[in-house]
Amino acid sequence: MNEQLVQILGSVLVLIPFALAQARRVDPSSLSYLLLNLLGSGLLAVDAAVTRQWGFLLLEGVWAVVSLAALSRRQAGRRTSRTAGH
């Protein structure tokens, strides 16, 4: 896949959930929102690393880490609520 297609795909994966959240069609803490952000920003971060675009890597790398942390907190919260109910 060429570099431009990777960048477009990664951008779309980040922008679609953002636009849906702004339109109040998806919750920013939902699994779909966080997964799409993680996939898109991760793809863009890898592309930035390969092409040595350090500022872009910083932006997308942090975006991916924040998305991953939010996913981890979400999953931990689900585990806690399931065990508390039993």
C-alpha positions as CSV (number, residue, x, y, z in Angstrom):
1,M,0.0,0.0,0.0
2,N,1.5,3.3,-0.9
3,E,2.2,6.1,1.6
4,Q,-0.6,8.3,0.5
5,L,-3.2,5.5,0.9
6,V,-1.9,4.7,4.4
7,Q,-2.2,8.4,5.4
8,I,-5.7,8.7,4.0
9,L,-6.9,5.5,5.6
10,G,-5.4,6.4,9.0
11,S,-6.9,9.9,8.8
12,V,-10.4,8.6,7.9
13,L,-10.2,6.2,10.8
14,V,-9.5,9.1,13.2
15,L,-11.9,11.7,11.6
16,I,-15.0,9.5,11.2
17,P,-15.4,8.8,15.0
18,F,-14.5,12.5,15.8
19,A,-17.2,13.8,13.4
20,L,-19.7,11.3,14.8
21,A,-18.9,12.4,18.3
22,Q,-19.3,16.0,17.4
23,A,-22.7,15.2,15.9
24,R,-23.5,13.3,19.1
25,R,-24.0,10.1,17.2
26,V,-21.3,8.2,19.1
27,D,-20.0,8.5,22.7
28,P,-16.2,9.4,22.8
29,S,-15.8,6.7,25.5
30,S,-17.4,4.0,23.4
31,L,-15.5,1.0,22.2
32,S,-16.0,1.8,18.5
33,Y,-14.8,5.4,19.0
34,L,-11.7,4.3,20.9
35,L,-10.8,1.4,18.6
36,L,-11.1,3.5,15.4
37,N,-8.9,6.2,17.0
38,L,-6.3,3.7,18.1
39,L,-6.2,2.0,14.7
40,G,-6.1,5.3,12.7
41,S,-3.5,7.0,14.9
42,G,-1.4,3.8,15.2
43,L,-1.4,3.5,11.4
44,L,-0.4,7.2,11.1
45,A,2.3,6.9,13.8
46,V,3.9,3.9,12.0
47,D,3.8,5.8,8.7
48,A,5.4,8.8,10.4
49,A,8.1,6.7,12.0
50,V,9.0,5.0,8.6
51,T,9.1,8.4,6.9
52,R,11.0,10.1,9.8
53,Q,8.4,12.8,10.3
54,W,9.1,13.3,14.0
55,G,6.5,16.0,14.8
56,F,3.8,13.9,13.1
57,L,5.1,10.8,15.0
58,L,4.8,12.7,18.3
59,L,1.2,13.7,17.6
60,E,0.0,10.4,16.3
61,G,2.0,8.4,18.8
62,V,0.6,10.3,21.8
63,W,-2.9,10.0,20.2
64,A,-2.5,6.2,20.0
65,V,-1.2,5.9,23.5
66,V,-4.1,8.0,24.9
67,S,-6.6,5.9,23.0
68,L,-5.0,2.7,24.2
69,A,-5.0,4.0,27.8
70,A,-8.7,4.9,27.5
71,L,-9.5,1.5,26.1
72,S,-7.6,-0.1,29.0
73,R,-9.5,1.9,31.6
74,R,-12.8,1.1,29.8
75,Q,-12.0,-2.6,29.9
76,A,-10.8,-2.5,33.5
77,G,-14.1,-0.7,34.5
78,R,-16.1,-3.4,32.8
79,R,-14.2,-6.2,34.6
80,T,-14.7,-4.4,37.9
81,S,-18.4,-3.9,37.4
82,R,-18.9,-7.5,36.4
83,T,-17.1,-8.8,39.4
84,A,-18.9,-6.4,41.7
85,G,-22.2,-7.7,40.5
86,H,-21.4,-11.3,41.5
